[in-house]
Amino acid sequence: MSKIFINITIFILLILNVKAEDQVDKLNQLFKELKTTNVENSYNIEQQIWKIWSTHPTDEKKTLRLNEGANLMGQNQLLVAIDIITEVIELDPNWAEAWNKRATAYYLVGNYQKSQDDIDKVLKLEERHFGAWAGQGLVNIQLKNYEKAIMSYKKAKEIYPTMRSPDSVIKELEKTIKENLI
């Protein structure tokens, strides 16, 4: 009986590992496409990337719990959302999107340093996370670190060339820096 259990366990672990590898392969392909596509196609690619990021590679319960936290953020129940997302992070500290969601919640409650700390974790886990780079731009605008904000938006734009918001924000930040030098 225990031999059957061990074989089943090994089989399940292999399946979960394949699913995680499939996610990585799919993300790699999508990021290649994102760099070379036009504006019309980029939104669809972006949505596919967000879907993969928001889906835990091995545990649907973690995905559901993260979605619960995100829904609470949408209902402006930010502190409860932070608690739920923190639980998800504790269960899997290697899931970049959980850190990103909590960074967003911290930003929305005005805790910019905690938001930045979580963004740092996101970018260690997924350096191509254009949402985290753009979020870092927002955080640094609030902290009046305009040069770092510009660098963050440029990095987001490097990963996602047709991303629209960085262009106008970068222009405004450069204008603000010039005005402050005068």
Summary of the structure (lengths in Angstrom):
residues: 182
radius of gyration: 18.8
end to end distance: 78.9
largest distance: 78.9
contacts: 539
relative contact order: 0.08
helix: 82%
strand: 0%
